[in-house]
Amino acid sequence: MQRSLADSRVKFRHLQCFLAVAQFGGVQKAAESLSITQPAVSKTVAELEAILGVKLFERGRHGAVITREGQLFMPHASACVSALRQGVDLLARAEGAASATLEIGILPTVASALVPPVLKLFAVQWPRVIVRLATGANAELLERLKAGSIEFAVGRLADPERMVGLSFEQLFTEPLIAVVRAGHPLAASAGLPAALLEGFTVVVPPFGTLIRQSADSLLAAWGVPPLSAFVEVLSVSTGRALALENDAVWFVPQSAVEYELARGMLVRLPLPFAGTGEPVGLIRRSDTQPSPVGMALIDALRTVARQRMVPAATSATPAKARRGAAKPRRKPA
């Protein structure tokens, strides 16, 4: 088929359905995400395949697996959808009428600390925007980003093969810590030998996540033998409930519990050493540019991240040095 004819027949709905099936790996979930029927999605994808003259998916019992041709087409389809959304956002802001829509992904473990200050700063410049936040594991956010369902993500640097076609800009680092409720028997234990952990439920991030690797390293360095029982959860609200109600020892990124730590609801365990800081950053597709509204939110993220790093740098300064710096100089006699 001639390219000009194919170009004229490809519609926005074709690209939407194609990207949704590619993201979710099946027609059913794609239909649910688009709020249309499964037959409508199947028909639309079939129309696109007929227009392009290639097979975009291999369909089977395990869903729809994208073909080589589909993988070649996906970044261009995503760029087209993104460009259209940018144009709509620009018109919406210029007219001051209809709200723009911004879809981003963020790790649930950093969302509670970042989202409130970022959106407060962002709303000053863009007061009429619908912000849709998708939370999930890092691998899930990367797949959503590649499929074009989110404009960018706030996550962690993944293995090189997962980062193909993506860029990472570090915003800040955060340590993994162990927390318990205020008044917990372990909170007052001096030295905290690893054997004391056996009497309590241990809550850790899910296997396969980057922060789980940090938790395993922290436990091993503490001298804790392989755990025979534990709870795996990424949900911050569930981890918080287990720590507060079940006396659990919760291994969690510090930013996820800043509110509770500041108000004394949770306390940090006095481990004999500190965990290494894990980088958290802005992840974007290399083949697309942020929309104006997306760029404004990215600027707000960078500003808040810089503010977060200042207290961290201050706390990292030795106490003796800080006291010395605070002393006023004596005037010569």
C-alpha positions as CSV (number, residue, x, y, z in Angstrom):
1,M,0.0,0.0,0.0
2,Q,1.2,3.5,-0.8
3,R,2.5,5.4,2.2
4,S,0.4,8.5,1.6
5,L,-2.8,6.4,1.6
6,A,-1.8,4.5,4.7
7,D,-1.0,7.8,6.5
8,S,-4.5,9.2,5.7
9,R,-6.2,6.1,7.1
10,V,-4.4,5.8,10.4
11,K,-6.6,7.4,13.1
12,F,-5.9,8.4,16.7
13,R,-8.1,5.5,17.9
14,H,-5.9,3.1,16.1
15,L,-2.8,4.3,17.9
16,Q,-4.6,4.4,21.3
17,C,-5.7,0.8,21.0
18,F,-2.3,-0.4,19.7
19,L,-0.4,1.3,22.5
20,A,-2.9,0.0,25.2
21,V,-2.6,-3.6,23.9
22,A,1.2,-3.3,23.8
23,Q,1.3,-1.9,27.4
24,F,-1.1,-4.5,29.0
25,G,-0.2,-7.5,26.9
26,G,-3.8,-8.3,26.1
27,V,-7.0,-7.1,24.7
28,Q,-9.1,-7.4,27.9
29,K,-7.0,-5.1,30.1
30,A,-6.5,-2.7,27.2
31,A,-10.3,-2.5,26.7
32,E,-10.7,-1.8,30.5
33,S,-8.1,1.0,30.4
34,L,-9.8,2.6,27.4
35,S,-13.4,2.1,28.7
36,I,-14.5,0.3,25.5
37,T,-15.4,-3.3,24.7
38,Q,-12.9,-6.0,23.8
39,P,-14.4,-6.6,20.3
40,A,-13.9,-2.9,19.6
41,V,-10.2,-3.1,20.6
42,S,-9.7,-6.2,18.5
43,K,-11.4,-4.7,15.5
44,T,-9.4,-1.4,15.8
45,V,-6.1,-3.2,16.0
46,A,-7.0,-5.5,13.1
47,E,-7.9,-2.4,11.0
48,L,-4.4,-0.9,11.8
49,E,-2.7,-4.1,10.8
50,A,-4.6,-4.1,7.5
51,I,-3.7,-0.5,6.9
52,L,0.0,-1.0,7.6
53,G,0.1,-4.4,6.0
54,V,2.0,-6.0,8.9
55,K,1.1,-8.1,11.9
56,L,1.6,-6.1,15.1
57,F,0.8,-8.8,17.7
58,E,0.9,-12.6,18.0
59,R,-2.3,-13.6,19.8
60,G,-2.5,-16.7,21.9
61,R,-3.6,-18.1,25.3
62,H,-1.1,-15.9,27.1
63,G,-2.4,-12.7,25.6
64,A,-1.0,-10.5,22.8
65,V,2.8,-10.5,22.3
66,I,4.1,-7.6,20.2
67,T,5.9,-8.6,17.0
68,R,9.2,-7.2,15.7
69,E,7.2,-4.9,13.4
70,G,5.1,-3.8,16.3
71,Q,8.2,-2.9,18.3
72,L,9.5,-0.8,15.4
73,F,6.2,1.0,15.1
74,M,5.6,1.6,18.9
75,P,7.9,4.5,19.5
76,H,6.5,6.4,16.5
77,A,2.9,5.7,17.6
78,S,3.7,6.9,21.1
79,A,5.5,10.1,19.8
80,C,2.4,10.9,17.6
81,V,0.0,10.5,20.6
82,S,2.3,12.5,22.8
83,A,2.6,15.3,20.2
84,L,-1.2,15.6,19.9
85,R,-1.6,15.8,23.7
86,Q,1.0,18.6,23.8
87,G,-0.9,20.5,21.2
88,V,-4.2,20.1,23.1
89,D,-2.4,21.2,26.4
90,L,-1.0,24.3,24.7
91,L,-4.5,25.4,23.4
92,A,-6.1,24.6,26.7
93,R,-3.6,26.9,28.5
94,A,-3.8,29.6,25.9
95,E,-7.6,29.7,26.1
96,G,-7.7,29.4,29.9
97,A,-10.7,27.1,29.5
98,A,-10.4,23.4,29.4
99,S,-8.0,21.8,31.7
100,A,-4.9,20.0,30.4
101,T,-4.2,16.4,31.4
102,L,-0.9,15.1,32.6
103,E,-0.2,11.4,33.2
104,I,2.9,10.5,35.1
105,G,4.2,7.5,37.1
106,I,5.8,7.5,40.5
107,L,7.0,4.9,43.0
108,P,4.6,4.6,45.9
109,T,7.5,4.7,48.3
110,V,8.4,8.3,47.3
111,A,5.0,9.6,46.4
112,S,3.9,10.7,49.8
113,A,7.0,12.8,50.4
114,L,7.3,14.3,46.9
115,V,3.7,14.7,45.5
116,P,2.3,17.3,48.0
117,P,5.2,19.9,47.7
118,V,5.6,19.3,44.0
119,L,1.9,19.8,43.2
120,K,1.7,22.9,45.4
121,L,4.6,24.5,43.5
122,F,3.2,23.3,40.1
123,A,-0.3,24.7,40.7
124,V,1.0,28.2,40.9
125,Q,2.0,28.1,37.2
126,W,-0.7,25.6,36.0
127,P,-3.8,25.9,38.2
128,R,-6.1,24.1,35.7
129,V,-4.6,20.7,35.1
130,I,-5.8,17.2,35.7
131,V,-2.9,15.2,37.1
132,R,-3.2,11.4,36.9
133,L,-0.7,9.6,39.1
134,A,0.1,6.0,38.3
135,T,2.0,4.2,41.2
136,G,3.6,0.9,40.9
137,A,6.8,-1.1,41.0
138,N,9.8,0.4,39.1
139,A,9.6,-2.3,36.3
140,E,5.9,-1.6,35.8
141,L,6.5,2.2,35.5
142,L,9.2,1.6,32.9
143,E,6.9,-0.5,30.8
144,R,4.1,2.1,31.0
145,L,6.6,4.8,30.0
146,K,7.8,2.8,26.9
147,A,4.2,2.2,25.9
148,G,3.5,5.9,26.1
149,S,0.7,5.7,28.7
150,I,2.6,8.1,31.0
151,E,4.8,11.1,30.0
152,F,7.6,10.4,32.5
153,A,8.2,8.6,35.7
154,V,9.9,9.2,39.1
155,G,11.7,5.9,39.8
156,R,15.1,4.2,40.2
157,L,17.8,3.4,37.8
158,A,17.2,-0.1,36.5
159,D,19.5,-2.7,34.7
160,P,20.9,-1.5,31.4
161,E,18.6,-3.7,29.3
162,R,15.5,-2.2,31.0
163,M,16.8,1.3,30.4
164,V,17.1,1.0,26.6
165,G,15.4,4.1,25.0
166,L,15.1,5.8,28.4
167,S,17.1,8.5,30.2
168,F,17.7,8.9,33.9
169,E,18.3,12.2,35.8
170,Q,19.1,11.7,39.4
171,L,17.0,13.9,41.7
172,F,18.1,12.7,45.2
173,T,19.2,9.7,47.2
174,E,17.4,8.1,50.1
175,P,18.5,5.4,52.5
176,L,16.5,2.2,53.3
177,I,15.8,2.1,57.0
178,A,14.0,-0.1,59.5
179,V,11.2,1.4,61.5
180,V,8.8,0.3,64.3
181,R,6.0,1.9,66.2
182,A,6.8,4.3,69.0
183,G,7.1,2.3,72.2
184,H,8.1,-0.9,70.4
185,P,10.3,-3.3,72.5
186,L,13.1,-3.0,70.0
187,A,13.1,0.8,69.9
188,A,15.0,1.0,73.2
189,S,17.4,-2.0,72.6
190,A,21.0,-0.8,72.9
191,G,23.2,-2.4,70.2
192,L,20.2,-4.3,68.9
193,P,21.6,-7.8,68.3
194,A,20.1,-9.5,65.2
195,A,18.7,-12.3,67.2
196,L,16.0,-10.0,68.7
197,L,14.4,-9.7,65.3
198,E,13.2,-13.3,65.4
199,G,10.3,-12.5,67.7
200,F,8.6,-10.0,65.3
201,T,7.0,-9.9,61.9
202,V,9.5,-8.5,59.3
203,V,8.1,-6.5,56.4
204,V,10.2,-6.2,53.3
205,P,9.8,-4.9,49.7
206,P,8.7,-7.5,47.1
207,F,11.3,-9.8,45.6
208,G,12.8,-8.5,42.3
209,T,12.6,-4.8,43.3
210,L,15.7,-2.7,43.7
211,I,14.9,-1.8,47.3
212,R,14.4,-5.5,48.1
213,Q,18.1,-6.0,47.1
214,S,19.0,-3.2,49.5
215,A,16.9,-4.8,52.3
216,D,18.6,-8.2,51.8
217,S,22.0,-6.5,51.9
218,L,21.1,-4.6,55.1
219,L,19.8,-7.8,56.8
220,A,22.9,-9.8,55.8
221,A,25.3,-7.0,57.0
222,W,23.3,-7.0,60.3
223,G,24.0,-10.7,60.7
224,V,20.3,-11.8,60.4
225,P,20.1,-15.4,59.2
226,P,17.8,-16.2,56.2
227,L,14.2,-15.3,57.3
228,S,11.8,-18.3,57.5
229,A,8.8,-16.0,57.6
230,F,8.2,-12.5,56.4
231,V,5.7,-10.3,54.6
232,E,6.4,-8.8,51.1
233,V,4.6,-5.6,50.3
234,L,5.2,-2.5,48.2
235,S,2.1,-0.6,49.5
236,V,3.1,2.1,51.9
237,S,-0.3,2.1,53.6
238,T,-0.2,-1.6,54.3
239,G,3.4,-1.5,55.6
240,R,2.4,1.4,57.9
241,A,-0.6,-0.5,59.3
242,L,1.5,-3.6,60.0
243,A,4.1,-1.6,61.8
244,L,1.6,0.3,63.9
245,E,-0.8,-2.5,64.6
246,N,1.2,-5.7,64.4
247,D,4.5,-4.7,66.0
248,A,6.2,-5.4,62.6
249,V,9.7,-4.3,61.8
250,W,9.3,-2.5,58.5
251,F,12.2,-2.1,56.0
252,V,11.2,0.9,53.9
253,P,12.8,3.9,52.1
254,Q,13.0,6.8,54.5
255,S,11.0,9.2,52.3
256,A,7.9,6.9,52.6
257,V,7.7,7.4,56.4
258,E,8.9,11.0,56.8
259,Y,5.4,12.1,58.0
260,E,5.2,9.4,60.6
261,L,8.8,9.9,61.8
262,A,8.4,13.6,62.2
263,R,5.3,13.1,64.4
264,G,6.7,10.3,66.5
265,M,4.3,7.6,65.2
266,L,7.2,5.5,63.9
267,V,10.8,5.5,65.1
268,R,13.9,4.4,63.3
269,L,15.6,1.4,64.7
270,P,19.2,2.0,65.9
271,L,20.9,-0.4,63.6
272,P,24.7,-0.8,64.0
273,F,25.2,0.8,60.6
274,A,23.4,2.7,57.9
275,G,22.2,1.5,54.6
276,T,23.6,3.0,51.4
277,G,21.5,5.7,49.7
278,E,19.5,4.6,46.6
279,P,19.2,7.1,43.8
280,V,15.8,8.3,42.8
281,G,15.4,10.2,39.6
282,L,13.4,11.4,36.6
283,I,13.0,8.8,33.9
284,R,12.0,9.9,30.4
285,R,11.8,8.5,26.9
286,S,14.8,9.5,24.8
287,D,12.7,9.9,21.6
288,T,10.1,12.4,22.9
289,Q,10.1,15.8,24.5
290,P,8.0,16.8,27.5
291,S,4.8,18.8,26.9
292,P,4.8,22.3,28.3
293,V,2.7,21.2,31.3
294,G,5.0,18.2,31.8
295,M,8.1,20.4,31.7
296,A,6.5,22.7,34.4
297,L,6.0,19.6,36.6
298,I,9.6,18.5,35.9
299,D,10.9,21.9,37.0
300,A,8.8,21.6,40.2
301,L,10.3,18.2,40.8
302,R,13.8,19.5,40.4
303,T,13.1,22.4,42.8
304,V,11.7,20.1,45.5
305,A,14.5,17.6,45.0
306,R,17.1,20.4,45.6
307,Q,15.4,21.4,48.7
308,R,15.4,17.8,50.0
309,M,19.1,17.5,49.4
310,V,20.0,20.6,51.5
311,P,18.9,19.1,54.9
312,A,20.6,15.8,53.9
313,A,23.9,17.6,53.2
314,T,23.6,19.5,56.5
315,S,22.9,16.4,58.5
316,A,25.9,14.7,56.9
317,T,28.2,17.4,58.2
318,P,30.0,16.2,61.4
319,A,28.5,17.6,64.5
320,K,31.8,18.9,65.8
321,A,32.4,20.8,62.6
322,R,28.9,22.3,62.8
323,R,29.4,23.4,66.4
324,G,32.8,24.9,65.5
325,A,31.3,26.8,62.6
326,A,28.6,28.2,64.8
327,K,30.9,29.8,67.3
328,P,31.5,33.5,66.8
329,R,35.1,34.5,66.3
330,R,36.7,36.3,69.3
331,K,37.9,39.7,68.7
332,P,41.6,40.2,69.2
333,A,42.4,41.6,72.6
